[in-house]
């Protein structure tokens, strides 16, 4: 028999013994083992790596898309009009001359319009996981911070009886951060061999915060009028986020319920993760198959 084959086979009992010890530890303390596995998908600053489970990425993306405005338009103050005298209508009625004042509907007043759009909603968002810990009662607690980009636009025009006094617009980029405080109970699905770890996740608190608001472009009209429009645009963005914030917890938990069947981890993945951590090596395919 090939000497390399003999050496490789001789490793299998040792590897199986270590794997069984790891598996026993996972079953005995699934919360800590699950925390350790999921934290292996995080960079040093808590950023979720691209190789994290697709189910995690898709769940977080669904929560963001469900709770941030894709396209919001506030144009309730756009389109004000007024009637303006537009001459006389003169006609002959028998021997009498009759006149009637003509009126014309024209633009009038302060026209305001605001738009807020989620930038590139189909991409994966920047995600960080912080404050991860297991509570004495076995709940895994952590905060998820999700950054998303918004584009904001405002236009303000002033008319007096059809004559435009000015018109200015503002384009701005904004960064919104969603914070989700989560707790997760961990249980084993022993109907499968090897067993799966099921995550019963719940969002207990959430908020939306406008982290950055940067004016990209402002039309030629400046001064106090431009500053006022910029402040109004930021206020519109913050007001819309406040409206969304009140519903985040219930909507996030609805998304978790929809993804519930996909929130599971394989004990084999945890065993392999711990093996790499302890030995700095990867198991061969033969060794993996012998653990299963």
Backbone as CSV, one residue per row, in Angstrom:
resi,resn,N_x,N_y,N_z,CA_x,CA_y,CA_z,C_x,C_y,C_z
1,UNK,0.847,-1.202,0.000,0.000,0.000,0.000,0.876,1.243,0.000
2,UNK,0.459,2.223,-0.708,1.199,3.479,-0.799,1.421,4.048,0.600
3,UNK,2.706,4.450,0.907,3.045,4.958,2.239,2.201,6.180,2.582
4,UNK,1.945,7.098,1.612,1.124,8.287,1.877,-0.292,7.884,2.266
5,UNK,-0.787,6.793,1.602,-2.128,6.315,1.916,-2.184,5.781,3.342
6,UNK,-1.093,5.059,3.778,-1.046,4.516,5.142,-1.057,5.634,6.161
7,UNK,-0.247,6.667,5.927,-0.162,7.793,6.850,-1.515,8.513,6.940
8,UNK,-2.151,8.692,5.783,-3.432,9.411,5.777,-4.490,8.612,6.531
9,UNK,-4.538,7.283,6.302,-5.525,6.454,6.998,-5.258,6.422,8.494
10,UNK,-3.971,6.483,8.873,-3.644,6.431,10.296,-4.141,7.658,11.028
11,UNK,-4.389,8.745,10.294,-4.877,9.977,10.924,-6.358,9.901,11.240
12,UNK,-7.093,9.051,10.506,-8.545,9.071,10.608,-9.040,8.777,12.016
13,UNK,-8.552,7.741,12.748,-9.042,7.536,14.118,-8.785,8.737,15.022
14,UNK,-7.604,9.363,14.870,-7.303,10.534,15.693,-8.263,11.667,15.372
15,UNK,-8.439,11.905,14.064,-9.337,12.979,13.643,-10.748,12.707,14.121
16,UNK,-11.193,11.437,14.002,-12.552,11.099,14.433,-12.709,11.301,15.931
17,UNK,-11.654,10.981,16.675,-11.728,11.186,18.120,-11.853,12.656,18.474
18,UNK,-11.039,13.489,17.821,-11.128,14.936,18.060,-12.497,15.454,17.635
19,UNK,-12.969,14.988,16.474,-14.261,15.441,15.977,-15.383,15.070,16.923
20,UNK,-15.304,13.850,17.499,-16.350,13.439,18.444,-16.326,14.299,19.697
21,UNK,-15.118,14.641,20.158,-15.024,15.526,21.319,-15.627,16.893,21.004
22,UNK,-15.314,17.425,19.814,-15.869,18.718,19.414,-17.385,18.634,19.328
23,UNK,-17.877,17.552,18.698,-19.322,17.390,18.541,-20.016,17.323,19.889
24,UNK,-19.419,16.588,20.825,-19.999,16.505,22.162,-20.047,17.884,22.811
25,UNK,-18.985,18.672,22.599,-18.976,20.026,23.152,-20.034,20.897,22.518
26,UNK,-20.243,20.734,21.215,-21.273,21.514,20.526,-22.647,21.167,21.060
27,UNK,-22.934,19.885,21.197,-24.249,19.457,21.687,-24.453,19.907,23.127
28,UNK,-23.360,19.881,23.913,-23.490,20.287,25.313,-23.673,21.782,25.488
29,UNK,-23.121,22.573,24.582,-23.245,24.041,24.681,-23.451,24.614,23.284
30,UNK,-24.627,24.385,22.691,-24.836,24.833,21.305,-24.825,26.348,21.147
31,UNK,-25.223,27.086,22.204,-25.252,28.549,22.078,-23.854,29.104,21.844
32,UNK,-22.915,28.690,22.705,-21.546,29.193,22.586,-20.906,28.731,21.281
33,UNK,-21.173,27.479,20.881,-20.589,26.964,19.641,-21.137,27.716,18.435
34,UNK,-22.433,27.987,18.448,-23.043,28.732,17.341,-22.498,30.142,17.282
35,UNK,-22.358,30.783,18.448,-21.790,32.126,18.489,-20.387,32.130,17.897
36,UNK,-19.612,31.138,18.260,-18.229,31.078,17.772,-18.187,30.887,16.261
37,UNK,-19.075,30.032,15.720,-19.085,29.815,14.281,-19.486,31.092,13.540
38,UNK,-20.583,31.720,13.978,-21.057,32.910,13.274,-20.067,34.067,13.398
39,UNK,-19.370,34.153,14.532,-18.378,35.209,14.678,-17.160,34.973,13.780
40,UNK,-16.984,33.730,13.327,-15.885,33.466,12.395,-16.153,34.092,11.024
41,UNK,-17.404,34.472,10.779,-17.756,35.147,9.526,-17.612,36.657,9.631
42,UNK,-17.086,37.148,10.756,-16.955,38.583,10.957,-15.491,39.006,10.877
43,UNK,-15.253,40.178,10.297,-13.918,40.766,10.304,-13.646,41.356,11.690
44,UNK,-12.438,41.881,11.885,-12.063,42.399,13.208,-12.956,43.548,13.660
45,UNK,-13.480,44.333,12.709,-14.344,45.456,13.084,-15.816,45.070,13.150
46,UNK,-16.095,43.774,13.032,-17.474,43.306,13.115,-18.182,43.235,11.784
47,UNK,-17.500,43.601,10.683,-18.136,43.585,9.367,-18.406,42.152,8.926
48,UNK,-19.607,41.918,8.424,-19.974,40.595,7.932,-19.228,40.299,6.642
49,UNK,-18.507,39.178,6.601,-17.716,38.821,5.434,-18.611,38.312,4.308
50,UNK,-18.067,38.355,3.093,-18.834,37.910,1.925,-19.090,36.406,1.940
51,UNK,-18.268,35.613,2.697,-18.462,34.164,2.720,-19.417,33.716,3.818
52,UNK,-20.093,34.671,4.467,-21.113,34.310,5.454,-22.256,33.599,4.742
53,UNK,-23.034,32.788,5.471,-24.136,32.047,4.830,-25.065,32.966,4.053
54,UNK,-25.470,32.508,2.872,-26.350,33.292,2.021,-27.677,33.587,2.713
55,UNK,-28.122,32.665,3.575,-29.387,32.879,4.286,-29.319,34.104,5.184
56,UNK,-28.138,34.361,5.768,-27.968,35.541,6.625,-28.017,36.814,5.778
57,UNK,-27.288,36.809,4.663,-27.278,37.981,3.778,-28.682,38.269,3.251
58,UNK,-29.381,37.232,2.803,-30.697,37.453,2.200,-31.706,37.933,3.231
59,UNK,-31.599,37.439,4.478,-32.514,37.879,5.526,-32.292,39.357,5.844
60,UNK,-31.030,39.752,6.036,-30.734,41.150,6.367,-31.125,42.082,5.218
61,UNK,-30.887,41.646,3.984,-31.292,42.463,2.827,-32.802,42.639,2.795
62,UNK,-33.544,41.563,3.079,-35.005,41.643,3.081,-35.500,42.603,4.156
63,UNK,-34.849,42.585,5.332,-35.252,43.481,6.419,-35.013,44.942,6.022
64,UNK,-33.855,45.216,5.408,-33.559,46.587,4.982,-34.567,47.057,3.933
65,UNK,-34.798,46.220,2.926,-35.707,46.612,1.849,-37.127,46.817,2.350
66,UNK,-37.476,46.117,3.416,-38.830,46.229,3.959,-39.000,47.467,4.828
67,UNK,-37.899,48.090,5.236,-37.999,49.162,6.223,-37.386,50.491,5.797
68,UNK,-36.837,50.557,4.597,-36.323,51.826,4.084,-37.117,52.217,2.844
69,UNK,-37.302,53.520,2.630,-38.080,53.953,1.461,-37.344,53.663,0.157
70,UNK,-37.964,52.892,-0.734,-37.379,52.651,-2.050,-37.506,53.915,-2.889
71,UNK,-38.682,54.506,-2.876,-38.948,55.721,-3.636,-40.049,56.478,-2.907
72,UNK,-39.693,57.614,-2.363,-40.657,58.430,-1.630,-40.707,59.813,-2.262
73,UNK,-41.920,60.254,-2.567,-42.112,61.570,-3.182,-43.115,62.356,-2.349
74,UNK,-42.716,63.559,-1.943,-43.612,64.476,-1.233,-43.831,65.685,-2.145
75,UNK,-44.980,65.694,-2.820,-45.283,66.805,-3.726,-46.626,67.455,-3.403
76,UNK,-47.029,67.357,-2.128,-48.329,67.922,-1.750,-48.347,69.449,-1.838
77,UNK,-47.169,70.081,-1.850,-47.110,71.540,-1.999,-46.630,71.943,-3.402
78,UNK,-46.776,71.026,-4.345,-46.342,71.291,-5.710,-47.582,71.444,-6.596
79,UNK,-47.681,72.575,-7.278,-48.804,72.746,-8.190,-49.852,73.747,-7.739
80,UNK,-49.489,74.664,-6.840,-50.450,75.681,-6.409,-50.753,76.647,-7.561
81,UNK,-51.995,77.085,-7.628,-52.407,78.008,-8.691,-53.277,79.132,-8.120
82,UNK,-53.500,80.125,-8.951,-54.374,81.243,-8.587,-54.992,81.787,-9.880
83,UNK,-56.125,82.483,-9.727,-56.756,83.094,-10.898,-56.231,84.523,-11.094
84,UNK,-56.011,84.863,-12.351,-55.496,86.192,-12.688,-56.415,86.823,-13.745
85,UNK,-56.663,88.152,-13.592,-57.485,88.850,-14.577,-56.791,88.831,-15.924
86,UNK,-57.562,88.475,-16.943,-56.968,88.295,-18.266,-57.772,89.047,-19.341
87,UNK,-58.204,90.262,-18.995,-58.908,91.105,-19.968,-60.420,90.993,-19.874
88,UNK,-61.100,91.549,-20.895,-62.562,91.561,-20.950,-63.058,90.803,-22.168
89,UNK,-64.186,90.157,-21.983,-64.879,89.521,-23.089,-66.056,90.434,-23.449
90,UNK,-65.999,91.049,-24.621,-67.028,92.027,-25.039,-67.890,91.404,-26.133
91,UNK,-69.227,91.526,-25.968,-70.133,91.018,-26.993,-71.359,91.928,-27.091
92,UNK,-71.994,91.902,-28.236,-73.173,92.725,-28.491,-74.423,91.894,-28.278
93,UNK,-75.300,92.390,-27.414,-76.558,91.711,-27.108,-77.705,92.639,-27.501
94,UNK,-78.136,92.481,-28.788,-79.149,93.406,-29.289,-78.560,94.793,-29.429
95,UNK,-79.134,95.721,-28.701,-78.626,97.096,-28.720,-77.703,97.371,-27.530
96,UNK,-77.406,96.308,-26.773,-76.590,96.503,-25.575,-75.223,95.847,-25.754
97,UNK,-74.268,96.481,-25.168,-72.915,95.909,-25.136,-72.692,95.288,-23.756
98,UNK,-72.395,94.024,-23.780,-72.166,93.319,-22.509,-70.684,92.945,-22.394
99,UNK,-70.183,93.063,-21.199,-68.781,92.723,-20.934,-68.699,91.694,-19.796
100,UNK,-67.663,90.890,-19.879,-67.414,89.905,-18.820,-65.919,89.784,-18.598
101,UNK,-65.536,89.844,-17.363,-64.103,89.755,-17.057,-63.601,88.336,-17.337
102,UNK,-62.490,88.266,-18.016,-61.882,86.962,-18.287,-60.802,86.674,-17.229
103,UNK,-60.756,85.400,-16.815,-59.756,84.987,-15.827,-58.945,83.818,-16.380
104,UNK,-57.724,83.733,-15.926,-56.827,82.667,-16.358,-56.165,82.051,-15.128
105,UNK,-56.087,80.722,-15.106,-55.445,80.032,-13.980,-53.944,79.976,-14.215
106,UNK,-53.171,80.489,-13.256,-51.719,80.558,-13.407,-51.033,80.010,-12.150
107,UNK,-49.766,79.706,-12.307,-48.978,79.238,-11.163,-48.806,80.365,-10.158
108,UNK,-48.895,79.980,-8.887,-48.797,81.008,-7.850,-48.348,80.367,-6.536
109,UNK,-47.563,81.095,-5.802,-47.165,80.642,-4.475,-45.835,79.905,-4.467
110,UNK,-45.566,79.242,-3.343,-44.306,78.533,-3.133,-44.498,77.051,-3.468
111,UNK,-43.846,76.614,-4.525,-43.933,75.208,-4.941,-42.755,74.443,-4.328
112,UNK,-43.065,73.316,-3.657,-42.012,72.505,-3.023,-42.233,71.038,-3.358
113,UNK,-41.133,70.366,-3.682,-41.191,68.929,-3.969,-39.928,68.257,-3.446
114,UNK,-40.107,67.063,-2.829,-38.981,66.314,-2.272,-39.060,64.855,-2.741
115,UNK,-37.880,64.290,-3.002,-37.802,62.887,-3.395,-36.670,62.215,-2.614
116,UNK,-36.926,60.989,-2.157,-35.913,60.187,-1.459,-35.907,58.804,-2.100
117,UNK,-34.715,58.337,-2.504,-34.601,57.061,-3.211,-33.499,56.219,-2.591
118,UNK,-33.783,54.927,-2.386,-32.770,53.987,-1.908,-31.817,53.673,-3.052
119,UNK,-30.517,53.823,-2.819,-29.505,53.617,-3.859,-29.192,52.132,-4.001
120,UNK,-29.296,51.626,-5.223,-28.905,50.250,-5.554,-29.487,49.252,-4.558
121,UNK,-30.819,49.114,-4.504,-31.437,48.290,-3.462,-31.175,46.792,-3.583
122,UNK,-30.695,46.313,-4.728,-30.494,44.874,-4.896,-29.121,44.391,-4.418
123,UNK,-28.258,45.305,-4.038,-26.925,44.880,-3.625,-26.936,44.473,-2.149
124,UNK,-25.828,43.848,-1.716,-25.684,43.536,-0.300,-25.216,44.793,0.429
125,UNK,-25.780,45.023,1.600,-25.477,46.224,2.360,-24.276,45.982,3.281
126,UNK,-23.702,47.087,3.764,-22.587,46.990,4.700,-23.142,46.634,6.075
127,UNK,-22.740,45.474,6.594,-23.317,44.938,7.831,-22.211,44.721,8.857
128,UNK,-22.481,45.139,10.094,-21.582,44.855,11.213,-22.378,44.239,12.355
129,UNK,-21.724,43.337,13.090,-22.336,42.702,14.248,-21.492,43.049,15.468
130,UNK,-22.120,43.658,16.471,-21.411,44.119,17.665,-22.107,43.614,18.922
131,UNK,-21.396,43.715,20.048,-21.938,43.400,21.371,-22.478,41.973,21.459
132,UNK,-21.765,41.052,20.828,-22.203,39.659,20.831,-21.845,38.988,22.163
133,UNK,-22.847,38.334,22.782,-22.602,37.617,24.031,-23.744,36.650,24.307
134,UNK,-23.435,35.639,25.114,-24.449,34.669,25.540,-24.869,35.004,26.965
135,UNK,-26.167,35.152,27.190,-26.705,35.515,28.504,-26.736,34.294,29.417
136,UNK,-26.854,34.508,30.724,-26.901,33.371,31.662,-28.027,32.380,31.370
137,UNK,-29.124,32.849,30.784,-30.229,31.934,30.488,-30.101,31.292,29.110
138,UNK,-28.930,31.439,28.465,-28.679,30.739,27.216,-29.100,31.468,25.964
139,UNK,-29.520,32.730,26.083,-29.883,33.507,24.897,-28.629,34.156,24.310
140,UNK,-28.528,34.098,22.991,-27.416,34.763,22.318,-27.896,36.145,21.909
141,UNK,-27.260,37.205,22.440,-27.644,38.595,22.185,-26.579,39.281,21.325
142,UNK,-27.022,40.144,20.424,-26.079,40.893,19.599,-26.827,42.040,18.928
143,UNK,-26.058,43.025,18.471,-26.593,44.154,17.701,-26.127,44.029,16.254
144,UNK,-27.020,44.271,15.331,-26.680,44.293,13.912,-26.797,45.736,13.420
145,UNK,-25.724,46.258,12.844,-25.711,47.605,12.276,-25.643,47.486,10.757
146,UNK,-26.610,48.074,10.075,-26.695,47.976,8.615,-26.687,49.387,8.032
147,UNK,-25.719,49.672,7.178,-25.622,50.980,6.529,-26.191,50.910,5.122
148,UNK,-27.018,51.880,4.779,-27.598,51.968,3.437,-27.484,53.400,2.946
149,UNK,-27.409,53.564,1.631,-27.258,54.882,1.027,-28.588,55.343,0.427
150,UNK,-28.877,56.631,0.609,-30.072,57.243,0.033,-29.658,58.416,-0.853
151,UNK,-30.446,58.649,-1.883,-30.301,59.853,-2.700,-31.506,60.736,-2.415
152,UNK,-31.274,62.023,-2.135,-32.350,62.959,-1.805,-32.314,64.145,-2.756
153,UNK,-33.502,64.598,-3.132,-33.621,65.701,-4.083,-34.738,66.638,-3.635
154,UNK,-34.515,67.941,-3.783,-35.537,68.931,-3.451,-35.553,70.014,-4.522
155,UNK,-36.755,70.505,-4.816,-36.898,71.651,-5.716,-37.881,72.628,-5.093
156,UNK,-37.513,73.897,-5.120,-38.353,74.955,-4.565,-38.447,76.081,-5.591
157,UNK,-39.678,76.382,-5.989,-39.916,77.450,-6.963,-40.925,78.435,-6.391
158,UNK,-40.737,79.702,-6.706,-41.625,80.753,-6.207,-42.261,81.485,-7.387
159,UNK,-43.611,81.524,-7.397,-44.358,82.185,-8.459,-45.262,83.264,-7.862
160,UNK,-45.434,84.331,-8.603,-46.402,85.373,-8.252,-47.262,85.632,-9.482
161,UNK,-48.499,85.145,-9.417,-49.459,85.335,-10.510,-48.874,84.941,-11.869
162,UNK,-48.214,83.776,-11.899,-47.684,83.252,-13.151,-46.253,83.610,-13.441
163,UNK,-45.716,84.605,-12.767,-44.327,85.005,-13.002,-43.411,84.287,-12.005
164,UNK,-42.405,83.619,-12.518,-41.478,82.890,-11.647,-40.411,83.838,-11.111
165,UNK,-40.323,83.915,-9.776,-39.302,84.752,-9.151,-37.968,84.018,-9.063
166,UNK,-38.005,82.749,-8.698,-36.784,81.948,-8.652,-37.165,80.474,-8.643
167,UNK,-36.171,79.630,-8.916,-36.323,78.184,-8.824,-34.966,77.597,-8.478
168,UNK,-34.923,76.824,-7.429,-33.646,76.227,-7.047,-33.860,74.764,-6.667
169,UNK,-32.779,73.983,-6.801,-32.848,72.555,-6.491,-31.596,72.128,-5.730
170,UNK,-31.745,71.052,-4.973,-30.646,70.511,-4.164,-30.596,69.006,-4.377
171,UNK,-29.399,68.466,-4.647,-29.159,67.022,-4.705,-28.251,66.662,-3.535
172,UNK,-28.607,65.609,-2.817,-27.815,65.236,-1.640,-27.695,63.717,-1.537
173,UNK,-26.596,63.265,-0.940,-26.379,61.855,-0.616,-26.471,61.688,0.895
174,UNK,-27.119,60.615,1.318,-27.293,60.367,2.748,-26.923,58.926,3.071
175,UNK,-26.423,58.716,4.282,-26.146,57.369,4.788,-27.039,57.147,6.006
176,UNK,-27.807,56.080,5.941,-28.731,55.737,7.030,-28.237,54.455,7.685
177,UNK,-28.256,54.447,9.002,-27.847,53.245,9.730,-29.042,52.654,10.471
178,UNK,-29.301,51.396,10.194,-30.342,50.651,10.912,-29.676,49.792,11.987
179,UNK,-30.142,49.930,13.210,-29.625,49.100,14.300,-30.719,48.141,14.754
180,UNK,-30.385,46.852,14.773,-31.303,45.822,15.235,-30.703,45.139,16.454
181,UNK,-31.407,45.168,17.575,-30.990,44.404,18.745,-31.702,43.056,18.701
182,UNK,-30.919,41.992,18.688,-31.484,40.655,18.458,-31.168,39.714,19.606
183,UNK,-32.067,38.793,19.822,-31.784,37.682,20.723,-32.124,36.397,19.981
184,UNK,-31.314,35.381,20.214,-31.465,34.135,19.472,-31.384,32.952,20.425
185,UNK,-32.430,32.144,20.427,-32.402,30.870,21.148,-31.898,29.804,20.183
186,UNK,-31.107,28.888,20.699,-30.495,27.847,19.879,-31.024,26.494,20.324
187,UNK,-31.466,25.692,19.364,-31.921,24.335,19.683,-31.452,23.370,18.606
188,UNK,-31.418,22.096,18.943,-30.922,21.070,18.038,-32.075,20.380,17.319
189,UNK,-31.894,20.159,16.036,-32.836,19.370,15.246,-32.257,17.959,15.135
190,UNK,-32.662,17.097,16.070,-32.092,15.747,16.138,-32.736,14.803,15.132
191,UNK,-33.669,15.323,14.323,-34.273,14.475,13.293,-33.300,14.235,12.148
192,UNK,-32.195,15.007,12.117,-31.190,14.843,11.086,-29.907,14.300,11.692
193,UNK,-29.163,13.541,10.911,-27.870,13.009,11.337,-26.837,13.410,10.290
194,UNK,-25.817,14.221,10.654,-25.668,14.857,11.970,-26.731,15.936,12.188
195,UNK,-26.967,16.247,13.439,-28.034,17.185,13.782,-27.734,18.579,13.239
196,UNK,-28.807,19.322,13.003,-28.686,20.725,12.640,-28.956,21.586,13.864
197,UNK,-28.388,22.785,13.864,-28.684,23.760,14.904,-29.674,24.768,14.339
198,UNK,-30.811,24.914,15.002,-31.849,25.839,14.569,-31.735,27.133,15.358
199,UNK,-31.873,28.260,14.656,-31.782,29.579,15.277,-33.181,30.193,15.364
200,UNK,-33.655,30.376,16.588,-34.935,31.054,16.808,-34.629,32.518,17.131
201,UNK,-34.529,33.336,16.079,-34.110,34.723,16.242,-35.318,35.636,16.438
202,UNK,-35.088,36.719,17.170,-36.133,37.721,17.393,-35.478,39.094,17.531
203,UNK,-36.049,40.079,16.867,-35.601,41.460,17.013,-36.385,42.085,18.165
204,UNK,-35.669,42.598,19.160,-36.327,43.159,20.336,-36.356,44.686,20.328
205,UNK,-35.462,45.311,19.568,-35.422,46.772,19.517,-34.770,47.184,18.202
206,UNK,-35.098,48.374,17.728,-34.539,48.835,16.459,-34.631,50.349,16.372
207,UNK,-33.728,50.925,15.616,-33.831,52.351,15.327,-33.151,52.660,14.002
208,UNK,-33.517,53.800,13.435,-32.917,54.313,12.213,-32.284,55.658,12.525
209,UNK,-31.054,55.841,12.057,-30.352,57.090,12.328,-29.716,57.606,11.041
210,UNK,-29.902,58.891,10.797,-29.254,59.530,9.659,-27.814,59.846,10.053
211,UNK,-26.864,59.053,9.530,-25.468,59.180,9.938,-24.720,60.252,9.150
212,UNK,-25.134,60.485,7.914,-24.411,61.458,7.093,-25.379,62.061,6.083
213,UNK,-25.225,63.360,5.847,-26.040,64.060,4.862,-25.125,65.039,4.148
214,UNK,-24.835,64.733,2.883,-23.861,65.526,2.134,-24.510,66.099,0.887
215,UNK,-24.495,67.421,0.763,-25.055,68.080,-0.413,-24.093,67.893,-1.588
216,UNK,-24.597,67.255,-2.626,-23.794,66.990,-3.814,-23.804,68.180,-4.780
217,UNK,-24.970,68.769,-4.958,-25.097,69.871,-5.906,-26.223,70.793,-5.460
218,UNK,-26.035,72.073,-5.662,-27.072,73.043,-5.378,-27.109,74.031,-6.536
219,UNK,-28.316,74.412,-6.945,-28.447,75.284,-8.110,-27.851,76.659,-7.826
220,UNK,-27.770,77.494,-8.849,-27.015,78.741,-8.783,-27.523,79.702,-7.717
221,UNK,-28.821,79.656,-7.434,-29.352,80.557,-6.401,-28.818,80.104,-5.042
222,UNK,-28.154,80.974,-4.328,-27.581,80.607,-3.039,-28.208,81.383,-1.905
223,UNK,-27.405,81.635,-0.887,-27.875,82.426,0.233,-28.829,81.677,1.136
224,UNK,-29.654,82.431,1.844,-30.560,81.867,2.837,-31.590,80.948,2.201
225,UNK,-32.046,81.284,0.982,-33.050,80.443,0.315,-32.511,79.036,0.088
226,UNK,-31.267,78.920,-0.391,-30.666,77.608,-0.629,-30.468,76.852,0.672
227,UNK,-30.029,77.531,1.721,-29.840,76.887,3.015,-31.161,76.376,3.576
228,UNK,-32.230,77.150,3.368,-33.534,76.745,3.868,-34.029,75.488,3.164
229,UNK,-33.836,75.423,1.848,-34.245,74.237,1.104,-33.438,73.015,1.558
230,UNK,-32.139,73.206,1.784,-31.296,72.106,2.254,-31.768,71.603,3.612
231,UNK,-32.073,72.524,4.525,-32.576,72.115,5.841,-33.910,71.396,5.714
232,UNK,-34.764,71.882,4.844,-36.070,71.251,4.656,-35.919,69.837,4.107
233,UNK,-34.987,69.647,3.158,-34.759,68.329,2.582,-34.273,67.354,3.642
234,UNK,-33.330,67.791,4.459,-32.848,66.915,5.533,-33.979,66.580,6.503
235,UNK,-34.815,67.558,6.804,-35.931,67.335,7.712,-36.918,66.312,7.143
236,UNK,-37.136,66.370,5.829,-38.033,65.408,5.187,-37.475,63.989,5.309
237,UNK,-36.168,63.834,5.073,-35.530,62.518,5.197,-35.673,61.994,6.627
238,UNK,-35.381,62.833,7.615,-35.460,62.406,9.014,-36.898,62.057,9.409
239,UNK,-37.860,62.841,8.925,-39.262,62.555,9.247,-39.702,61.212,8.666
240,UNK,-39.270,60.938,7.443,-39.634,59.668,6.821,-39.004,58.496,7.565
241,UNK,-37.770,58.652,8.010,-37.114,57.598,8.781,-37.836,57.371,10.110
242,UNK,-38.285,58.455,10.743,-39.035,58.316,12.000,-40.321,57.529,11.783
243,UNK,-40.981,57.770,10.656,-42.209,57.028,10.358,-41.920,55.541,10.185
244,UNK,-40.817,55.233,9.524,-40.451,53.836,9.298,-39.995,53.146,10.583
245,UNK,-39.320,53.908,11.452,-38.704,53.324,12.648,-39.714,52.632,13.544
246,UNK,-40.897,53.206,13.656,-41.904,52.664,14.580,-42.347,51.256,14.188
247,UNK,-42.148,50.875,12.928,-42.644,49.581,12.456,-41.540,48.559,12.218
248,UNK,-40.281,48.938,12.498,-39.169,48.052,12.143,-39.236,46.722,12.884
249,UNK,-39.468,46.750,14.193,-39.420,45.517,14.985,-40.427,44.496,14.466
250,UNK,-41.668,44.925,14.262,-42.686,43.976,13.802,-42.383,43.489,12.382
251,UNK,-41.946,44.383,11.497,-41.645,43.969,10.132,-40.423,43.055,10.069
252,UNK,-39.401,43.360,10.885,-38.205,42.515,10.899,-38.540,41.109,11.378
253,UNK,-39.365,41.009,12.403,-39.743,39.684,12.908,-40.612,38.925,11.901
254,UNK,-41.382,39.645,11.106,-42.139,38.985,10.040,-41.195,38.404,8.996
255,UNK,-40.132,39.150,8.664,-39.150,38.632,7.718,-38.416,37.422,8.292
256,UNK,-38.097,37.465,9.563,-37.436,36.321,10.206,-38.327,35.090,10.134
257,UNK,-39.609,35.280,10.355,-40.548,34.162,10.297,-40.593,33.574,8.887
258,UNK,-40.553,34.444,7.879,-40.573,33.956,6.493,-39.308,33.160,6.162
259,UNK,-38.175,33.555,6.752,-36.893,32.888,6.483,-36.569,31.813,7.520
260,UNK,-37.513,31.486,8.359,-37.207,30.649,9.532,-36.592,29.310,9.141
261,UNK,-37.106,28.670,8.086,-36.613,27.348,7.699,-35.163,27.388,7.222
262,UNK,-34.685,28.566,6.839,-33.314,28.674,6.343,-32.322,29.069,7.438
263,UNK,-32.830,29.369,8.642,-31.944,29.770,9.743,-31.492,28.528,10.504
264,UNK,-30.667,27.752,9.858,-30.132,26.542,10.468,-28.668,26.374,10.086
265,UNK,-27.925,25.777,10.990,-26.507,25.520,10.774,-26.237,24.040,10.977
266,UNK,-25.267,23.529,10.239,-24.900,22.128,10.377,-23.824,21.975,11.449
267,UNK,-23.972,20.971,12.305,-22.928,20.680,13.298,-21.608,20.381,12.589
268,UNK,-21.700,19.776,11.404,-20.476,19.492,10.655,-19.696,20.771,10.373
269,UNK,-20.425,21.878,10.033,-19.738,23.143,9.784,-19.011,23.631,11.026
270,UNK,-19.641,23.462,12.187,-19.005,23.890,13.431,-17.784,23.046,13.739
271,UNK,-17.903,21.716,13.514,-16.763,20.826,13.751,-15.585,21.220,12.868
272,UNK,-15.859,21.459,11.591,-14.784,21.838,10.672,-14.179,23.180,11.056
273,UNK,-15.036,24.119,11.515,-14.534,25.432,11.923,-13.606,25.306,13.124
274,UNK,-14.030,24.508,14.115,-13.187,24.319,15.298,-11.899,23.570,14.959
275,UNK,-12.002,22.599,14.057,-10.801,21.861,13.640,-9.769,22.808,13.049
276,UNK,-10.213,23.706,12.166,-9.271,24.654,11.558,-8.683,25.585,12.610
277,UNK,-9.509,25.953,13.605,-9.022,26.854,14.638,-7.982,26.170,15.513
278,UNK,-8.225,24.896,15.848,-7.311,24.190,16.746,-6.028,23.766,16.059
279,UNK,-6.143,23.320,14.801,-4.988,22.718,14.142,-4.378,23.609,13.068
280,UNK,-5.136,24.600,12.591,-4.663,25.433,11.492,-4.630,24.692,10.175
281,UNK,-5.290,23.529,10.121,-5.291,22.714,8.906,-6.717,22.392,8.503
282,UNK,-6.840,21.935,7.288,-8.148,21.517,6.781,-8.216,19.995,6.741
283,UNK,-9.406,19.440,7.028,-9.587,18.010,6.919,-9.640,17.602,5.452
284,UNK,-9.198,16.389,5.190,-9.336,15.842,3.844,-10.754,15.367,3.642
285,UNK,-11.097,15.095,2.383,-12.444,14.614,2.078,-12.734,13.280,2.769
286,UNK,-11.719,12.381,2.834,-11.916,11.100,3.514,-12.247,11.312,4.984
287,UNK,-11.556,12.257,5.623,-11.787,12.513,7.050,-13.161,13.111,7.281
288,UNK,-13.589,13.997,6.395,-14.914,14.589,6.527,-15.987,13.532,6.420
289,UNK,-15.835,12.615,5.414,-16.831,11.576,5.231,-16.885,10.629,6.410
290,UNK,-15.777,10.385,7.062,-15.765,9.487,8.206,-16.409,10.100,9.441
291,UNK,-16.478,11.462,9.507,-17.140,12.092,10.628,-18.639,11.986,10.487
292,UNK,-19.141,12.024,9.253,-20.586,12.052,9.009,-21.237,10.728,9.386
